[in-house]
Amino acid sequence: MLMADATLEDLRKWLSDLSTLSQEWQQLAAPYQTQIKTLEAEMDQKTAHLQFQIETLQSLVKPAIITLKQTQKVPYLTVTYVKKPFWDTEKLFEMAREVPAIMQAYEDRSTVQFRKTGH
């Protein structure tokens, strides 16, 4: 049994229903998405020179913000500093073999993502 109230049969039905709804959504959305892509291509063409300058300046600003460790605000733009710690999971699991108490800090944060596909 998958959950207290759901069976594998329930899951298959839900997935089948989701598949049908996803297909219907894609069929209804297709002409709008085509229009959006056309407009985005036109916008990209008209703003390409600005985008190049923006990306060039961003490549200079990013390391400066990381060094300052501070968010900066100016009119029409906020550059946000985001602290992003990284843990080497493989190393931690190796250490946990020697010091099992390390596993008290481990939590499974499994999640589910939905992605529409063409078929």
A tleap script that builds the chain and sets N, CA, C and O, in Angstrom:
source leaprc.protein.ff14SB
mol = sequence {
  NMET LEU MET ALA ASP ALA THR LEU GLU ASP
  LEU ARG LYS TRP LEU SER ASP LEU SER THR
  LEU SER GLN GLU TRP GLN GLN LEU ALA ALA
  PRO TYR GLN THR GLN ILE LYS THR LEU GLU
  ALA GLU MET ASP GLN LYS THR ALA HIE LEU
  GLN PHE GLN ILE GLU THR LEU GLN SER LEU
  VAL LYS PRO ALA ILE ILE THR LEU LYS GLN
  THR GLN LYS VAL PRO TYR LEU THR VAL THR
  TYR VAL LYS LYS PRO PHE TRP ASP THR GLU
  LYS LEU PHE GLU MET ALA ARG GLU VAL PRO
  ALA ILE MET GLN ALA TYR GLU ASP ARG SER
  THR VAL GLN PHE ARG LYS THR GLY CHIE
}
set mol.1.N position { 0.841 -1.181 0.000 }
set mol.1.CA position { 0.000 0.000 0.000 }
set mol.1.C position { 0.889 1.248 0.000 }
set mol.1.O position { 1.848 1.318 0.768 }
set mol.2.N position { 0.583 2.230 -0.848 }
set mol.2.CA position { 1.387 3.442 -0.965 }
set mol.2.C position { 1.253 4.348 0.241 }
set mol.2.O position { 2.251 4.744 0.842 }
set mol.3.N position { 0.041 4.671 0.588 }
set mol.3.CA position { -0.246 5.525 1.744 }
set mol.3.C position { -1.378 4.849 2.489 }
set mol.3.O position { -1.860 3.792 2.082 }
set mol.4.N position { -1.795 5.454 3.567 }
set mol.4.CA position { -2.864 4.854 4.362 }
set mol.4.C position { -4.134 4.659 3.532 }
set mol.4.O position { -4.836 3.661 3.691 }
set mol.5.N position { -4.429 5.624 2.637 }
set mol.5.CA position { -5.689 5.563 1.899 }
set mol.5.C position { -5.523 5.324 0.396 }
set mol.5.O position { -6.520 5.185 -0.312 }
set mol.6.N position { -4.293 5.274 -0.100 }
set mol.6.CA position { -4.078 5.151 -1.543 }
set mol.6.C position { -3.417 3.825 -1.882 }
set mol.6.O position { -2.521 3.360 -1.177 }
set mol.7.N position { -3.875 3.228 -2.971 }
set mol.7.CA position { -3.277 1.984 -3.434 }
set mol.7.C position { -2.551 2.263 -4.738 }
set mol.7.O position { -2.667 3.354 -5.297 }
set mol.8.N position { -1.810 1.287 -5.221 }
set mol.8.CA position { -1.121 1.411 -6.506 }
set mol.8.C position { -2.145 1.632 -7.625 }
set mol.8.O position { -1.886 2.358 -8.585 }
set mol.9.N position { -3.299 1.000 -7.485 }
set mol.9.CA position { -4.382 1.180 -8.465 }
set mol.9.C position { -4.857 2.640 -8.471 }
set mol.9.O position { -5.093 3.213 -9.535 }
set mol.10.N position { -4.996 3.234 -7.286 }
set mol.10.CA position { -5.372 4.649 -7.190 }
set mol.10.C position { -4.334 5.522 -7.889 }
set mol.10.O position { -4.679 6.420 -8.657 }
set mol.11.N position { -3.064 5.249 -7.614 }
set mol.11.CA position { -1.989 6.037 -8.211 }
set mol.11.C position { -2.034 5.946 -9.733 }
set mol.11.O position { -1.888 6.958 -10.417 }
set mol.12.N position { -2.232 4.754 -10.264 }
set mol.12.CA position { -2.300 4.586 -11.729 }
set mol.12.C position { -3.463 5.400 -12.309 }
set mol.12.O position { -3.318 6.017 -13.364 }
set mol.13.N position { -4.609 5.405 -11.627 }
set mol.13.CA position { -5.770 6.180 -12.099 }
set mol.13.C position { -5.453 7.666 -12.069 }
set mol.13.O position { -5.730 8.386 -13.028 }
set mol.14.N position { -4.874 8.121 -10.971 }
set mol.14.CA position { -4.533 9.547 -10.867 }
set mol.14.C position { -3.550 9.957 -11.956 }
set mol.14.O position { -3.686 11.018 -12.566 }
set mol.15.N position { -2.550 9.095 -12.192 }
set mol.15.CA position { -1.562 9.407 -13.232 }
set mol.15.C position { -2.203 9.416 -14.614 }
set mol.15.O position { -1.862 10.248 -15.455 }
set mol.16.N position { -3.115 8.510 -14.846 }
set mol.16.CA position { -3.827 8.481 -16.125 }
set mol.16.C position { -4.646 9.756 -16.314 }
set mol.16.O position { -4.643 10.348 -17.393 }
set mol.17.N position { -5.348 10.175 -15.255 }
set mol.17.CA position { -6.136 11.415 -15.305 }
set mol.17.C position { -5.231 12.623 -15.534 }
set mol.17.O position { -5.552 13.508 -16.327 }
set mol.18.N position { -4.093 12.651 -14.831 }
set mol.18.CA position { -3.142 13.750 -15.019 }
set mol.18.C position { -2.611 13.775 -16.449 }
set mol.18.O position { -2.442 14.846 -17.033 }
set mol.19.N position { -2.352 12.611 -17.008 }
set mol.19.CA position { -1.863 12.517 -18.377 }
set mol.19.C position { -2.872 13.105 -19.361 }
set mol.19.O position { -2.503 13.868 -20.253 }
set mol.20.N position { -4.131 12.750 -19.195 }
set mol.20.CA position { -5.200 13.263 -20.059 }
set mol.20.C position { -5.317 14.782 -19.927 }
set mol.20.O position { -5.396 15.489 -20.931 }
set mol.21.N position { -5.328 15.279 -18.700 }
set mol.21.CA position { -5.430 16.722 -18.475 }
set mol.21.C position { -4.215 17.466 -19.028 }
set mol.21.O position { -4.349 18.556 -19.584 }
set mol.22.N position { -3.038 16.878 -18.874 }
set mol.22.CA position { -1.820 17.494 -19.394 }
set mol.22.C position { -1.881 17.603 -20.917 }
set mol.22.O position { -1.499 18.623 -21.491 }
set mol.23.N position { -2.358 16.553 -21.557 }
set mol.23.CA position { -2.490 16.565 -23.016 }
set mol.23.C position { -3.484 17.641 -23.454 }
set mol.23.O position { -3.214 18.382 -24.400 }
set mol.24.N position { -4.621 17.733 -22.781 }
set mol.24.CA position { -5.622 18.752 -23.111 }
set mol.24.C position { -5.040 20.155 -22.921 }
set mol.24.O position { -5.239 21.030 -23.763 }
set mol.25.N position { -4.324 20.364 -21.817 }
set mol.25.CA position { -3.722 21.663 -21.543 }
set mol.25.C position { -2.751 22.036 -22.656 }
set mol.25.O position { -2.760 23.166 -23.145 }
set mol.26.N position { -1.907 21.075 -23.057 }
set mol.26.CA position { -0.918 21.351 -24.100 }
set mol.26.C position { -1.582 21.699 -25.431 }
set mol.26.O position { -1.108 22.579 -26.150 }
set mol.27.N position { -2.668 21.019 -25.757 }
set mol.27.CA position { -3.373 21.307 -27.013 }
set mol.27.C position { -3.991 22.699 -26.991 }
set mol.27.O position { -3.936 23.417 -27.989 }
set mol.28.N position { -4.584 23.088 -25.851 }
set mol.28.CA position { -5.182 24.423 -25.746 }
set mol.28.C position { -4.118 25.524 -25.702 }
set mol.28.O position { -4.319 26.613 -26.240 }
set mol.29.N position { -3.005 25.235 -25.068 }
set mol.29.CA position { -1.960 26.247 -24.879 }
set mol.29.C position { -1.062 26.421 -26.101 }
set mol.29.O position { -0.426 27.466 -26.241 }
set mol.30.N position { -0.991 25.437 -26.981 }
set mol.30.CA position { -0.040 25.450 -28.100 }
set mol.30.C position { -0.072 26.733 -28.933 }
set mol.30.O position { 0.989 27.307 -29.179 }
set mol.31.N position { -1.242 27.210 -29.380 }
set mol.31.CA position { -1.219 28.426 -30.211 }
set mol.31.C position { -0.720 29.653 -29.437 }
set mol.31.O position { -0.065 30.526 -30.006 }
set mol.32.N position { -1.033 29.714 -28.145 }
set mol.32.CA position { -0.561 30.839 -27.326 }
set mol.32.C position { 0.949 30.758 -27.143 }
set mol.32.O position { 1.648 31.770 -27.201 }
set mol.33.N position { 1.443 29.545 -26.921 }
set mol.33.CA position { 2.879 29.377 -26.753 }
set mol.33.C position { 3.626 29.752 -28.026 }
set mol.33.O position { 4.728 30.296 -27.957 }
set mol.34.N position { 3.049 29.471 -29.174 }
set mol.34.CA position { 3.662 29.859 -30.443 }
set mol.34.C position { 3.744 31.378 -30.542 }
set mol.34.O position { 4.771 31.926 -30.942 }
set mol.35.N position { 2.660 32.053 -30.176 }
set mol.35.CA position { 2.659 33.523 -30.194 }
set mol.35.C position { 3.682 34.080 -29.205 }
set mol.35.O position { 4.393 35.037 -29.513 }
set mol.36.N position { 3.751 33.486 -28.031 }
set mol.36.CA position { 4.704 33.933 -27.014 }
set mol.36.C position { 6.133 33.770 -27.528 }
set mol.36.O position { 6.951 34.677 -27.376 }
set mol.37.N position { 6.441 32.625 -28.133 }
set mol.37.CA position { 7.793 32.387 -28.660 }
set mol.37.C position { 8.139 33.383 -29.761 }
set mol.37.O position { 9.278 33.843 -29.846 }
set mol.38.N position { 7.171 33.714 -30.597 }
set mol.38.CA position { 7.405 34.701 -31.660 }
set mol.38.C position { 7.717 36.058 -31.055 }
set mol.38.O position { 8.662 36.726 -31.475 }
set mol.39.N position { 6.921 36.471 -30.062 }
set mol.39.CA position { 7.163 37.750 -29.391 }
set mol.39.C position { 8.501 37.756 -28.646 }
set mol.39.O position { 9.218 38.757 -28.668 }
set mol.40.N position { 8.837 36.653 -27.993 }
set mol.40.CA position { 10.111 36.576 -27.279 }
set mol.40.C position { 11.290 36.669 -28.242 }
set mol.40.O position { 12.291 37.315 -27.935 }
set mol.41.N position { 11.176 36.025 -29.404 }
set mol.41.CA position { 12.248 36.099 -30.405 }
set mol.41.C position { 12.423 37.531 -30.896 }
set mol.41.O position { 13.549 38.004 -31.055 }
set mol.42.N position { 11.304 38.226 -31.139 }
set mol.42.CA position { 11.359 39.619 -31.567 }
set mol.42.C position { 11.979 40.494 -30.472 }
set mol.42.O position { 12.812 41.356 -30.755 }
set mol.43.N position { 11.570 40.267 -29.232 }
set mol.43.CA position { 12.115 41.018 -28.105 }
set mol.43.C position { 13.623 40.766 -27.974 }
set mol.43.O position { 14.392 41.706 -27.775 }
set mol.44.N position { 14.043 39.506 -28.085 }
set mol.44.CA position { 15.467 39.166 -27.989 }
set mol.44.C position { 16.280 39.891 -29.056 }
set mol.44.O position { 17.382 40.375 -28.797 }
set mol.45.N position { 15.715 39.955 -30.259 }
set mol.45.CA position { 16.405 40.621 -31.364 }
set mol.45.C position { 16.542 42.120 -31.087 }
set mol.45.O position { 17.603 42.702 -31.314 }
set mol.46.N position { 15.474 42.737 -30.601 }
set mol.46.CA position { 15.472 44.188 -30.358 }
set mol.46.C position { 16.342 44.578 -29.155 }
set mol.46.O position { 16.848 45.699 -29.094 }
set mol.47.N position { 16.515 43.663 -28.205 }
set mol.47.CA position { 17.245 43.996 -26.980 }
set mol.47.C position { 18.618 43.338 -26.902 }
set mol.47.O position { 19.275 43.434 -25.865 }
set mol.48.N position { 19.068 42.681 -27.951 }
set mol.48.CA position { 20.324 41.919 -27.928 }
set mol.48.C position { 21.510 42.788 -27.519 }
set mol.48.O position { 22.342 42.359 -26.719 }
set mol.49.N position { 21.594 44.001 -28.057 }
set mol.49.CA position { 22.728 44.869 -27.723 }
set mol.49.C position { 22.715 45.243 -26.237 }
set mol.49.O position { 23.770 45.343 -25.611 }
set mol.50.N position { 21.529 45.448 -25.681 }
set mol.50.CA position { 21.424 45.761 -24.257 }
set mol.50.C position { 21.739 44.534 -23.400 }
set mol.50.O position { 22.416 44.636 -22.377 }
set mol.51.N position { 21.243 43.384 -23.830 }
set mol.51.CA position { 21.473 42.149 -23.078 }
set mol.51.C position { 22.965 41.841 -22.995 }
set mol.51.O position { 23.449 41.385 -21.960 }
set mol.52.N position { 23.700 42.090 -24.089 }
set mol.52.CA position { 25.144 41.851 -24.091 }
set mol.52.C position { 25.826 42.744 -23.053 }
set mol.52.O position { 26.682 42.286 -22.296 }
set mol.53.N position { 25.442 44.010 -23.026 }
set mol.53.CA position { 26.028 44.941 -22.060 }
set mol.53.C position { 25.668 44.556 -20.621 }
set mol.53.O position { 26.502 44.624 -19.719 }
set mol.54.N position { 24.425 44.156 -20.431 }
set mol.54.CA position { 23.968 43.727 -19.106 }
set mol.54.C position { 24.782 42.529 -18.624 }
set mol.54.O position { 25.276 42.528 -17.496 }
set mol.55.N position { 24.923 41.517 -19.469 }
set mol.55.CA position { 25.653 40.304 -19.087 }
set mol.55.C position { 27.123 40.604 -18.811 }
set mol.55.O position { 27.724 40.010 -17.916 }
set mol.56.N position { 27.704 41.530 -19.583 }
set mol.56.CA position { 29.097 41.920 -19.356 }
set mol.56.C position { 29.248 42.563 -17.984 }
set mol.56.O position { 30.157 42.217 -17.230 }
set mol.57.N position { 28.358 43.499 -17.661 }
set mol.57.CA position { 28.419 44.148 -16.349 }
set mol.57.C position { 28.116 43.170 -15.215 }
set mol.57.O position { 28.732 43.246 -14.153 }
set mol.58.N position { 27.179 42.260 -15.431 }
set mol.58.CA position { 26.861 41.271 -14.398 }
set mol.58.C position { 28.079 40.410 -14.066 }
set mol.58.O position { 28.285 40.035 -12.912 }
set mol.59.N position { 28.877 40.103 -15.076 }
set mol.59.CA position { 30.062 39.284 -14.822 }
set mol.59.C position { 31.086 40.030 -13.968 }
set mol.59.O position { 31.921 39.399 -13.320 }
set mol.60.N position { 31.034 41.352 -13.957 }
set mol.60.CA position { 31.908 42.155 -13.098 }
set mol.60.C position { 31.304 42.342 -11.710 }
set mol.60.O position { 32.015 42.330 -10.705 }
set mol.61.N position { 29.982 42.516 -11.666 }
set mol.61.CA position { 29.288 42.787 -10.402 }
set mol.61.C position { 29.238 41.545 -9.513 }
set mol.61.O position { 29.403 41.654 -8.298 }
set mol.62.N position { 29.017 40.379 -10.092 }
set mol.62.CA position { 28.819 39.157 -9.300 }
set mol.62.C position { 29.976 38.885 -8.334 }
set mol.62.O position { 29.720 38.696 -7.145 }
set mol.63.N position { 31.233 38.855 -8.784 }
set mol.63.CA position { 32.301 38.590 -7.815 }
set mol.63.C position { 32.436 39.688 -6.753 }
set mol.63.O position { 32.830 39.408 -5.621 }
set mol.64.N position { 32.110 40.938 -7.115 }
set mol.64.CA position { 32.176 42.031 -6.141 }
set mol.64.C position { 31.118 41.845 -5.053 }
set mol.64.O position { 31.396 42.083 -3.877 }
set mol.65.N position { 29.930 41.429 -5.425 }
set mol.65.CA position { 28.848 41.191 -4.454 }
set mol.65.C position { 29.215 40.021 -3.545 }
set mol.65.O position { 28.984 40.069 -2.337 }
set mol.66.N position { 29.785 38.974 -4.130 }
set mol.66.CA position { 30.190 37.814 -3.328 }
set mol.66.C position { 31.267 38.223 -2.325 }
set mol.66.O position { 31.264 37.753 -1.187 }
set mol.67.N position { 32.184 39.091 -2.738 }
set mol.67.CA position { 33.225 39.570 -1.828 }
set mol.67.C position { 32.631 40.421 -0.708 }
set mol.67.O position { 33.002 40.271 0.457 }
set mol.68.N position { 31.700 41.321 -1.069 }
set mol.68.CA position { 31.062 42.183 -0.069 }
set mol.68.C position { 30.106 41.424 0.848 }
set mol.68.O position { 29.924 41.780 2.012 }
set mol.69.N position { 29.497 40.367 0.298 }
set mol.69.CA position { 28.493 39.585 1.018 }
set mol.69.C position { 27.315 40.467 1.446 }
set mol.69.O position { 26.787 40.346 2.551 }
set mol.70.N position { 26.928 41.353 0.531 }
set mol.70.CA position { 25.817 42.267 0.820 }
set mol.70.C position { 24.961 42.454 -0.428 }
set mol.70.O position { 25.469 42.538 -1.547 }
set mol.71.N position { 23.656 42.517 -0.207 }
set mol.71.CA position { 22.721 42.863 -1.276 }
set mol.71.C position { 22.880 44.342 -1.589 }
set mol.71.O position { 23.085 45.151 -0.685 }
set mol.72.N position { 22.786 44.696 -2.861 }
set mol.72.CA position { 22.889 46.094 -3.276 }
set mol.72.C position { 21.632 46.459 -4.065 }
set mol.72.O position { 21.147 45.678 -4.884 }
set mol.73.N position { 21.113 47.663 -3.802 }
set mol.73.CA position { 19.916 48.133 -4.493 }
set mol.73.C position { 20.233 49.439 -5.205 }
set mol.73.O position { 20.870 50.332 -4.646 }
set mol.74.N position { 19.776 49.533 -6.448 }
set mol.74.CA position { 19.830 50.769 -7.226 }
set mol.74.C position { 18.490 50.852 -7.955 }
set mol.74.O position { 17.777 49.851 -8.031 }
set mol.75.N position { 18.130 52.015 -8.491 }
set mol.75.CA position { 16.864 52.074 -9.228 }
set mol.75.C position { 16.826 51.022 -10.355 }
set mol.75.O position { 17.794 50.859 -11.097 }
set mol.76.N position { 15.727 50.337 -10.464 }
set mol.76.CA position { 15.457 49.317 -11.478 }
set mol.76.C position { 16.230 48.014 -11.303 }
set mol.76.O position { 16.192 47.149 -12.177 }
set mol.77.N position { 16.934 47.867 -10.174 }
set mol.77.CA position { 17.722 46.640 -10.000 }
set mol.77.C position { 18.067 46.406 -8.540 }
set mol.77.O position { 18.478 47.323 -7.829 }
set mol.78.N position { 17.895 45.173 -8.106 }
set mol.78.CA position { 18.404 44.722 -6.822 }
set mol.78.C position { 19.284 43.518 -7.098 }
set mol.78.O position { 18.860 42.560 -7.744 }
set mol.79.N position { 20.506 43.574 -6.606 }
set mol.79.CA position { 21.424 42.447 -6.744 }
set mol.79.C position { 21.507 41.810 -5.368 }
set mol.79.O position { 22.044 42.400 -4.430 }
set mol.80.N position { 20.976 40.614 -5.256 }
set mol.80.CA position { 20.821 39.959 -3.966 }
set mol.80.C position { 21.970 38.993 -3.700 }
set mol.80.O position { 22.269 38.116 -4.511 }
set mol.81.N position { 22.604 39.176 -2.549 }
set mol.81.CA position { 23.627 38.222 -2.094 }
set mol.81.C position { 22.903 37.055 -1.436 }
set mol.81.O position { 22.080 37.249 -0.541 }
set mol.82.N position { 23.213 35.848 -1.884 }
set mol.82.CA position { 22.594 34.650 -1.322 }
set mol.82.C position { 23.702 33.734 -0.804 }
set mol.82.O position { 24.521 33.224 -1.569 }
set mol.83.N position { 23.705 33.542 0.510 }
set mol.83.CA position { 24.669 32.620 1.100 }
set mol.83.C position { 24.190 31.205 0.811 }
set mol.83.O position { 23.045 30.859 1.102 }
set mol.84.N position { 25.062 30.396 0.241 }
set mol.84.CA position { 24.659 29.067 -0.176 }
set mol.84.C position { 25.697 28.038 0.286 }
set mol.84.O position { 26.623 27.705 -0.453 }
set mol.85.N position { 25.531 27.546 1.502 }
set mol.85.CA position { 26.500 26.561 1.986 }
set mol.85.C position { 26.393 25.259 1.192 }
set mol.85.O position { 25.319 24.891 0.717 }
set mol.86.N position { 27.509 24.584 1.062 }
set mol.86.CA position { 27.532 23.311 0.345 }
set mol.86.C position { 28.172 22.260 1.238 }
set mol.86.O position { 29.237 22.484 1.813 }
set mol.87.N position { 27.525 21.133 1.346 }
set mol.87.CA position { 28.055 20.018 2.115 }
set mol.87.C position { 28.364 18.872 1.160 }
set mol.87.O position { 27.540 18.520 0.316 }
set mol.88.N position { 29.537 18.299 1.294 }
set mol.88.CA position { 29.921 17.145 0.489 }
set mol.88.C position { 29.261 15.913 1.104 }
set mol.88.O position { 29.764 15.351 2.077 }
set mol.89.N position { 28.155 15.507 0.543 }
set mol.89.CA position { 27.350 14.415 1.098 }
set mol.89.C position { 28.130 13.105 1.173 }
set mol.89.O position { 28.039 12.381 2.164 }
set mol.90.N position { 28.883 12.806 0.142 }
set mol.90.CA position { 29.638 11.547 0.149 }
set mol.90.C position { 30.634 11.514 1.301 }
set mol.90.O position { 30.771 10.496 1.980 }
set mol.91.N position { 31.334 12.635 1.523 }
set mol.91.CA position { 32.286 12.705 2.635 }
set mol.91.C position { 31.585 12.544 3.982 }
set mol.91.O position { 32.074 11.852 4.875 }
set mol.92.N position { 30.427 13.198 4.108 }
set mol.92.CA position { 29.685 13.088 5.371 }
set mol.92.C position { 29.253 11.649 5.635 }
set mol.92.O position { 29.341 11.177 6.769 }
set mol.93.N position { 28.785 10.947 4.600 }
set mol.93.CA position { 28.380 9.555 4.788 }
set mol.93.C position { 29.579 8.681 5.141 }
set mol.93.O position { 29.445 7.742 5.926 }
set mol.94.N position { 30.757 8.977 4.570 }
set mol.94.CA position { 31.972 8.247 4.937 }
set mol.94.C position { 32.291 8.483 6.415 }
set mol.94.O position { 32.624 7.547 7.142 }
set mol.95.N position { 32.187 9.744 6.852 }
set mol.95.CA position { 32.452 10.075 8.254 }
set mol.95.C position { 31.425 9.404 9.164 }
set mol.95.O position { 31.748 8.986 10.276 }
set mol.96.N position { 30.191 9.306 8.684 }
set mol.96.CA position { 29.120 8.713 9.501 }
set mol.96.C position { 29.368 7.232 9.765 }
set mol.96.O position { 28.883 6.690 10.758 }
set mol.97.N position { 30.116 6.577 8.887 }
set mol.97.CA position { 30.466 5.170 9.141 }
set mol.97.C position { 31.342 5.069 10.398 }
set mol.97.O position { 31.238 4.115 11.168 }
set mol.98.N position { 32.198 6.064 10.586 }
set mol.98.CA position { 33.085 6.072 11.753 }
set mol.98.C position { 32.411 6.696 12.982 }
set mol.98.O position { 32.652 6.278 14.114 }
set mol.99.N position { 31.563 7.705 12.736 }
set mol.99.CA position { 30.888 8.413 13.826 }
set mol.99.C position { 29.385 8.417 13.518 }
set mol.99.O position { 28.872 9.385 12.957 }
set mol.100.N position { 28.682 7.345 13.882 }
set mol.100.CA position { 27.259 7.228 13.524 }
set mol.100.C position { 26.381 8.386 13.990 }
set mol.100.O position { 25.324 8.620 13.405 }
set mol.101.N position { 26.786 9.110 15.019 }
set mol.101.CA position { 25.978 10.235 15.515 }
set mol.101.C position { 25.794 11.312 14.443 }
set mol.101.O position { 24.850 12.099 14.516 }
set mol.102.N position { 26.673 11.352 13.465 }
set mol.102.CA position { 26.553 12.332 12.372 }
set mol.102.C position { 25.209 12.163 11.661 }
set mol.102.O position { 24.633 13.138 11.179 }
set mol.103.N position { 24.716 10.938 11.597 }
set mol.103.CA position { 23.459 10.676 10.879 }
set mol.103.C position { 22.253 11.341 11.542 }
set mol.103.O position { 21.187 11.423 10.932 }
set mol.104.N position { 22.402 11.814 12.772 }
set mol.104.CA position { 21.310 12.534 13.412 }
set mol.104.C position { 21.013 13.838 12.683 }
set mol.104.O position { 19.915 14.381 12.801 }
set mol.105.N position { 21.979 14.336 11.937 }
set mol.105.CA position { 21.793 15.583 11.197 }
set mol.105.C position { 21.245 15.334 9.794 }
set mol.105.O position { 20.989 16.282 9.052 }
set mol.106.N position { 21.065 14.071 9.427 }
set mol.106.CA position { 20.591 13.739 8.076 }
set mol.106.C position { 19.074 13.659 8.044 }
set mol.106.O position { 18.451 13.068 8.925 }
set mol.107.N position { 18.490 14.263 7.015 }
set mol.107.CA position { 17.048 14.209 6.799 }
set mol.107.C position { 16.788 13.953 5.328 }
set mol.107.O position { 17.400 14.593 4.473 }
set mol.108.N position { 15.901 13.040 5.022 }
set mol.108.CA position { 15.515 12.807 3.625 }
set mol.108.C position { 14.475 13.854 3.255 }
set mol.108.O position { 13.392 13.895 3.838 }
set mol.109.N position { 14.797 14.678 2.308 }
set mol.109.CA position { 13.881 15.727 1.872 }
set mol.109.C position { 13.395 15.431 0.451 }
set mol.109.O position { 13.379 16.316 -0.405 }
set mol.110.N position { 13.012 14.213 0.217 }
set mol.110.CA position { 12.527 13.818 -1.108 }
set mol.110.C position { 11.358 14.686 -1.509 }
set mol.110.O position { 10.560 15.100 -0.669 }
set mol.111.N position { 11.261 14.957 -2.782 }
set mol.111.CA position { 10.178 15.771 -3.307 }
set mol.111.C position { 9.717 15.188 -4.632 }
set mol.111.O position { 10.314 14.242 -5.145 }
set mol.112.N position { 8.677 15.743 -5.173 }
set mol.112.CA position { 8.123 15.281 -6.438 }
set mol.112.C position { 8.009 16.482 -7.363 }
set mol.112.O position { 7.584 17.558 -6.942 }
set mol.113.N position { 8.390 16.298 -8.621 }
set mol.113.CA position { 8.255 17.353 -9.613 }
set mol.113.C position { 7.335 16.862 -10.725 }
set mol.113.O position { 7.366 15.691 -11.104 }
set mol.114.N position { 6.522 17.767 -11.236 }
set mol.114.CA position { 5.650 17.458 -12.362 }
set mol.114.C position { 6.176 18.221 -13.567 }
set mol.114.O position { 6.447 19.418 -13.471 }
set mol.115.N position { 6.324 17.542 -14.701 }
set mol.115.CA position { 6.822 18.178 -15.903 }
set mol.115.C position { 5.994 17.702 -17.088 }
set mol.115.O position { 5.891 16.502 -17.342 }
set mol.116.N position { 5.408 18.647 -17.809 }
set mol.116.CA position { 4.629 18.266 -18.982 }
set mol.116.C position { 5.583 17.839 -20.083 }
set mol.116.O position { 6.581 18.508 -20.354 }
set mol.117.N position { 5.265 16.724 -20.711 }
set mol.117.CA position { 6.076 16.236 -21.827 }
set mol.117.C position { 5.231 16.167 -23.085 }
set mol.117.O position { 4.003 16.202 -23.014 }
set mol.118.N position { 5.870 16.071 -24.216 }
set mol.118.CA position { 5.160 16.084 -25.494 }
set mol.118.C position { 4.454 14.790 -25.819 }
set mol.118.O position { 3.645 14.750 -26.747 }
set mol.119.N position { 4.732 13.736 -25.087 }
set mol.119.CA position { 4.080 12.435 -25.345 }
set mol.119.C position { 4.108 11.572 -24.130 }
set mol.119.O position { 3.609 10.447 -24.160 }
savepdb mol mol.pdb
quit
